[in-house]
Amino acid sequence: MSKSPEFESKPEPSTSPSLEVRTAAGVLRGSREAGLAVIRGIPFAEPPVGAHRFAAPQPLRGWDGVRDAVSYGPPPPQAGAFDMDALSQDAAGDGDWLTVNVWSPEPAPGAGLPVMVWIQGGAYVIGTSGLPEYDGSRLSREGGVVVVTFNYRLGIEGFAQIEGAPANRGLLDQVAALRWVRDNIRAFGGDPDQVTVFGQSAGGGSIAALLAMPRAAGLFRRAVALSMPGTFFSPELAADIAAACAAELGLRPTVADLSGVAPSELPAAGDAVIAKAAQWANRWGRPAQRSVLFSPVVDGDILPVTPWQALADGAGRDIELLVGHTREEQRLFTAIEGMLGEVTEEQATTALRAFAPGPDGADGYRSAFPHASPDELYELVHSDWLFRMPSLHLAQAQTTAGGRAHLYELTWPAPGMGGVFGACHGLDVPLVFGNLSNSQPSMLIGETPTPEAEALSAHIRSALTAFATHGDPGWPAYDSAQRLVQLFDTSSTVTTYPEEESRVLWQDHVFPALPLLGR
């Protein structure tokens, strides 16, 4: 029989203060850090290895005694093609990847604090909740909220379409983490009826998927999707990509075949396919051209329809939604590829033909932006296809069905590296958490955050914690008539959605599950 979660205070030496929290599975020993209760590396499901490999997350068995919970759990196996080899190497062989972390300013049952559950991004192939930019201390302390972060399976482990395995295992992990929050968060001072999920990039796409998933119904009240990508796959496309990954190992995309490959070795097969994804453009289309080979699969069961269709049909009508994107989403990727200022007319034309909506989309962009350079056209169409228009359409779908959505655009240009990144993809993450000086954000923010950066971060954190507390971030809800949005900048304003040319170009586009183009 499960124990009822409760909080127990235990005095410890002041040099190493600790606390104990009783959860349904057993007692955890965390720490007190700068006025917060911090508990890390809490398992929320059985390790997905051995008999549980490629299965839906299994209920956690309890433990006897007190379990130390002061360190992050190991990262899940992940791609090494994104210069995150250290994370891949650190993935533990025991498979104890499915863990949550909690920061609470008042860890006592009955405190009734709002809860914010973060889902990190990383193209569905990289990422872990233990990265310093996701430290929830400042957001929790200054916002008066309980912050939760967690790991979920990535790449082949979490999203490949494997015969004999459920689809969208990474999304099922997220549902399991949210169920853990529902069942245990009171012990940490949180209110399970006041849960807000928030996430960026693949985390934002995951949140959009959760809005459409019957299994996630009732697990959160509010949702914040930052820079959500528009890539959702058909089962046929996902299966074909999985077959290519398995073929790198001389195997079939089945549980029987892939279970024999060590979890730490499997991501290399995905890396190999990503490295030559352009070769598959005739079969996989746009995902191959953008090297996005893992995404949620619209399988008709776990994810019945695309998020836009689900919201338009009313699936999220009772969920308060906040959606946003940055102005120059693509700029970061163009810089990583070494193409800033180097895009040719031919490259711009190729991008327009591949990613602009409709048969005349390329001409439409040139007409809508007659003075745009090849660099600007390249950036605009990539930004619109992958992040900006999917985010806008999510808000529109919500309001079409009579739901409530707030929309923002981050227009503040990143000061790091001489300002070359603009308001690029990923800039919102350090501003949301207030972790402006960590190694990864410092590339964008600069080694020493400016007063303007601190002020903007405080504004954004205040808006998000206000939304998590009472559903109002501080600006009007979006509607199809006025189209009011919050612009986050040094001087933030509320105005009509500023990307009008792109909005019109994409207004009739339907974001379908991406198909397999040929066999």
Residue pairs with C-beta under 8 A, 6 or more apart in sequence:
2 24
2 25
2 62
3 22
3 23
3 24
3 26
3 62
4 22
4 24
5 21
5 22
5 23
5 24
5 109
5 183
5 184
5 186
5 187
6 22
6 109
6 187
7 19
7 20
7 21
7 22
7 107
7 108
7 109
7 187
7 188
7 189
8 19
8 20
8 21
8 22
8 27
9 19
9 20
10 18
10 19
10 20
12 18
12 19
16 31
17 31
17 32
18 29
18 30
18 31
18 32
18 70
19 29
19 30
19 31
19 32
19 37
19 107
20 27
20 28
20 29
20 30
20 66
21 27
21 28
21 30
21 37
21 39
21 107
21 187
21 188
22 28
22 187
23 42
23 184
23 187
24 62
24 183
24 184
25 43
25 60
25 61
25 62
25 63
26 62
26 63
26 64
26 65
26 66
26 67
27 65
27 66
27 67
28 39
28 42
28 66
28 67
28 68
28 69
29 66
29 67
29 68
29 69
29 70
30 37
30 38
30 39
30 40
30 69
30 70
30 102
31 37
31 38
31 39
31 70
32 38
33 137
34 137
34 141
35 105
35 141
36 103
36 104
36 105
36 137
36 140
36 141
37 102
37 103
37 104
37 105
37 107
37 188
37 189
38 70
38 101
38 102
38 103
38 104
38 137
39 69
39 70
39 101
39 102
39 188
40 69
40 70
40 71
40 72
40 73
40 99
40 101
40 102
40 130
41 69
41 70
41 71
41 72
41 73
41 99
41 101
42 69
42 73
42 99
42 100
42 101
42 102
42 180
43 60
43 73
43 96
43 98
43 99
44 57
44 60
44 98
44 99
44 100
44 150
44 176
44 177
44 179
44 180
45 57
45 58
45 59
45 60
45 98
45 173
45 176
45 180
46 52
46 57
46 58
46 59
46 60
46 61
46 98
47 94
47 95
47 96
47 97
47 98
48 54
48 55
48 57
48 58
48 95
48 97
48 98
48 153
48 157
48 169
48 173
49 94
49 95
49 263
50 95
52 58
53 255
53 259
53 263
54 157
54 162
54 164
54 165
54 169
54 255
54 258
54 259
55 165
55 166
55 169
56 166
56 169
56 172
57 98
57 169
57 172
57 173
57 176
60 180
72 99
72 101
72 128
72 129
72 130
73 96
73 97
73 98
73 99
73 129
73 130
73 151
74 90
74 91
74 92
74 96
74 97
75 87
75 88
75 90
75 91
75 97
75 127
75 128
75 130
75 151
76 91
76 97
76 128
76 151
76 152
76 153
76 154
76 157
76 158
77 88
77 91
77 97
77 154
77 155
77 157
77 263
77 264
77 266
77 267
78 84
78 87
78 88
78 91
78 122
78 125
78 126
78 127
78 128
78 154
78 155
78 267
79 88
79 123
79 125
79 126
79 154
79 155
79 267
79 270
79 271
79 274
80 88
80 267
80 268
80 271
81 125
81 270
81 271
81 274
81 275
82 122
82 123
82 125
82 126
84 126
87 126
87 128
88 264
88 267
89 264
91 97
91 263
91 264
93 262
93 263
93 264
95 263
97 151
97 153
98 150
98 151
98 152
98 153
98 173
98 176
98 177
99 129
99 150
99 151
100 129
100 148
100 149
100 150
100 177
100 180
100 181
101 129
101 130
101 136
101 148
101 149
101 150
102 146
102 147
102 148
102 185
102 188
103 136
103 137
103 139
103 140
103 141
103 146
103 147
104 111
104 113
104 140
104 146
104 147
104 188
104 189
104 190
105 113
105 140
105 141
105 144
105 145
105 146
105 189
106 113
106 189
107 187
107 188
107 189
108 189
109 186
109 187
109 189
110 186
111 189
111 190
112 189
112 190
112 191
112 194
113 144
113 145
113 146
113 189
113 190
113 191
113 194
114 144
114 145
114 146
114 190
114 191
114 194
114 195
114 196
114 465
114 468
114 469
115 145
115 146
115 147
115 148
115 181
115 185
115 190
115 191
115 192
115 194
115 195
115 196
115 468
116 136
116 139
116 143
116 145
116 146
116 147
116 148
116 196
116 198
116 464
116 465
116 468
117 148
117 149
117 150
117 177
117 178
117 181
117 195
117 196
117 197
117 198
117 220
118 129
118 134
118 136
118 147
118 148
118 149
118 150
118 198
118 199
118 203
119 150
119 152
119 174
119 197
119 198
119 199
119 203
119 204
119 206
119 207
120 127
120 128
120 129
120 131
120 134
120 149
120 199
120 200
120 202
120 203
121 127
121 199
121 200
121 201
121 202
121 203
121 204
121 205
121 227
122 154
122 201
122 202
123 201
123 202
123 292
123 294
124 154
124 155
124 158
124 159
124 170
124 202
124 205
124 294
124 295
124 296
125 154
125 155
125 267
125 270
125 274
125 293
125 294
126 154
127 154
127 202
128 151
129 149
129 150
129 151
131 440
132 435
132 438
132 439
132 440
133 429
133 430
133 433
133 435
133 438
133 440
133 441
134 149
134 429
134 433
134 435
135 433
135 435
135 438
136 147
136 148
136 149
136 433
138 433
138 434
138 435
138 461
139 145
139 147
139 432
139 433
139 434
139 461
139 464
139 465
140 146
140 147
142 434
142 458
142 461
142 465
143 461
143 462
143 464
143 465
143 468
144 465
144 469
145 465
145 468
145 469
146 185
146 188
146 189
146 190
148 177
148 181
148 185
150 174
150 177
151 173
152 158
152 170
152 171
152 173
152 174
152 177
152 206
153 159
153 169
153 170
153 173
154 170
154 294
155 266
155 267
155 270
155 294
156 162
156 242
156 245
156 258
156 266
156 267
156 269
156 270
156 294
157 169
157 170
157 263
157 266
158 169
158 170
158 173
158 294
159 168
159 169
159 170
159 238
159 294
159 295
159 296
159 297
160 238
160 241
160 242
160 245
160 253
160 270
160 294
161 167
161 233
161 235
161 238
161 239
161 241
161 242
161 253
161 297
161 299
162 242
162 253
162 254
162 255
162 258
163 252
163 253
163 254
163 255
164 254
164 255
164 256
165 255
166 172
166 302
167 235
167 238
167 297
167 299
167 301
167 302
167 303
168 209
168 296
168 297
168 299
168 302
168 303
170 206
171 206
171 209
171 210
171 213
171 296
171 302
171 303
172 215
172 302
174 206
174 210
174 216
175 210
175 213
175 215
175 216
175 219
178 195
178 197
178 210
178 216
178 219
178 220
179 219
181 190
181 192
181 195
181 219
182 192
182 195
182 219
183 192
185 191
185 192
185 195
186 192
193 221
194 221
194 468
194 469
195 219
195 220
195 221
195 222
196 220
196 221
196 222
196 223
196 224
196 467
196 468
197 207
197 210
197 220
197 222
197 223
197 224
198 207
198 223
198 224
198 225
198 226
198 432
198 464
198 468
199 206
199 207
199 224
199 225
199 226
200 226
200 227
200 426
200 428
200 429
200 432
201 226
201 227
201 228
201 229
201 387
201 425
201 426
202 229
203 226
204 225
204 226
204 227
204 228
204 229
204 391
205 225
205 228
205 229
205 230
205 231
205 232
205 295
205 296
206 296
207 223
207 224
207 225
207 228
208 225
208 228
208 307
208 390
208 394
209 232
209 296
209 303
209 307
210 216
210 219
210 220
210 223
211 223
211 307
211 310
211 311
211 315
211 316
211 319
211 321
212 303
212 304
212 305
212 306
212 307
212 309
212 310
212 311
212 315
212 316
213 302
213 303
213 304
214 304
215 302
220 319
221 319
221 320
222 319
222 320
222 321
222 322
222 467
222 468
222 471
223 316
223 319
223 320
223 321
223 322
224 321
224 322
224 323
224 464
224 467
225 321
225 322
225 323
225 324
225 391
225 394
226 323
226 324
226 325
226 428
226 429
226 432
227 324
227 325
227 326
227 329
227 387
227 391
227 425
227 426
227 428
228 323
228 325
228 387
228 390
228 391
228 394
229 292
229 295
229 386
229 387
229 390
230 385
230 386
230 387
230 389
230 390
230 393
230 511
231 287
231 290
231 292
231 295
231 386
231 514
232 295
232 296
232 297
232 298
232 303
232 306
232 307
232 511
232 513
232 514
233 241
233 287
233 295
233 296
233 297
233 298
233 513
233 514
234 297
234 298
234 513
234 514
234 515
234 516
235 297
235 298
235 299
235 300
236 515
236 516
237 284
237 287
237 513
237 514
237 515
237 516
238 295
238 297
239 253
239 516
240 283
240 284
240 516
240 519
241 273
241 280
241 284
241 287
241 293
241 294
242 253
243 252
243 253
244 273
244 280
245 253
245 269
245 270
245 272
245 273
245 293
246 252
246 253
246 254
246 257
246 258
246 269
248 268
248 269
248 272
248 273
249 258
249 261
249 269
251 257
251 258
251 260
251 261
258 266
261 269
270 293
270 294
273 280
273 293
274 291
274 293
277 284
277 287
277 288
277 289
277 291
277 293
278 288
278 289
278 291
279 288
280 288
281 288
281 289
282 517
282 518
283 516
283 517
283 518
283 519
284 293
284 516
284 517
285 514
285 515
285 517
286 354
286 355
286 385
286 514
287 293
287 295
287 514
289 354
289 355
290 382
290 386
292 386
295 514
296 303
297 303
297 513
298 304
298 305
298 306
298 513
304 310
305 313
306 511
306 512
306 513
307 394
307 397
308 390
308 393
308 394
308 397
308 510
308 511
309 397
310 316
311 394
311 397
311 398
311 400
311 401
311 403
312 397
312 400
312 401
313 401
314 401
314 402
314 403
315 401
316 398
316 401
316 403
317 398
317 401
317 402
317 403
318 403
319 403
320 404
320 467
320 471
321 394
321 395
321 398
321 403
321 404
321 405
321 406
322 405
322 406
322 407
322 408
322 464
322 467
322 473
323 391
323 392
323 394
323 395
323 398
323 405
323 406
323 407
323 408
324 391
324 407
324 408
324 409
324 410
324 428
324 485
324 486
325 387
325 388
325 391
325 392
325 409
325 410
326 387
326 409
326 410
326 411
326 423
326 424
326 425
326 427
326 428
327 409
327 410
327 411
327 422
327 423
327 499
328 379
328 383
328 421
328 422
328 423
328 424
329 382
329 383
329 386
329 387
329 388
329 424
329 425
330 378
330 379
330 380
330 382
330 383
330 386
330 424
330 425
331 340
331 379
331 420
331 421
331 422
331 423
331 424
331 425
332 421
332 424
332 425
332 426
333 382
333 425
334 340
334 343
334 375
334 378
334 379
334 382
335 420
335 421
335 424
339 347
339 378
340 375
340 420
341 375
342 375
343 373
343 374
343 375
343 378
344 374
345 374
347 374
347 378
348 374
348 375
348 377
348 378
349 362
351 377
351 378
351 381
351 382
352 361
352 362
352 365
352 366
352 377
352 381
353 361
353 362
355 361
355 381
355 382
355 384
355 385
356 362
356 364
356 365
356 381
356 385
356 505
357 364
357 505
357 506
357 508
357 509
358 364
358 508
358 509
361 505
364 505
365 372
365 377
365 380
365 381
365 505
366 372
366 377
368 501
368 502
368 504
368 505
369 376
369 377
369 380
369 501
372 380
380 502
384 499
384 502
384 505
384 506
387 425
388 499
388 502
389 502
389 503
389 506
389 509
389 511
390 511
391 407
392 407
392 497
392 499
392 503
392 506
393 506
393 509
393 511
394 405
395 405
395 406
395 407
395 478
396 405
396 478
396 480
398 404
398 405
399 405
399 477
399 478
399 479
399 480
400 480
404 471
404 477
405 477
405 478
406 467
406 473
406 475
406 476
406 477
406 478
406 486
407 478
407 484
407 485
407 486
407 497
408 463
408 473
408 475
408 485
408 486
408 487
408 488
409 485
409 486
409 487
409 488
409 497
409 498
409 499
410 423
410 427
410 428
410 431
410 487
410 488
410 489
411 423
411 487
411 488
411 489
411 498
412 423
412 427
412 452
412 456
412 488
412 489
412 490
413 419
413 421
413 422
413 423
414 421
414 422
414 423
414 424
414 427
414 444
414 445
415 445
415 446
415 450
415 453
416 442
416 443
416 444
416 445
416 446
417 443
417 444
421 427
421 444
424 444
426 444
427 444
428 460
429 441
430 436
430 438
430 441
430 444
430 445
430 457
431 453
431 456
431 457
431 460
431 461
431 488
432 457
432 460
432 461
432 464
433 461
434 457
434 458
434 461
435 441
436 442
436 445
436 449
436 453
436 454
436 457
437 445
437 447
437 448
437 449
445 453
446 453
449 457
452 490
455 490
456 488
456 489
456 490
456 492
459 488
459 492
460 488
462 474
463 473
463 474
463 475
463 486
464 473
466 472
466 473
466 474
467 473
473 486
474 486
475 484
475 485
475 486
475 494
476 482
476 484
476 494
477 484
478 484
478 485
478 497
482 496
483 496
483 497
483 503
484 494
484 495
484 496
484 497
485 494
485 495
485 496
485 497
485 498
486 492
486 493
486 494
487 493
487 494
487 495
487 498
497 503
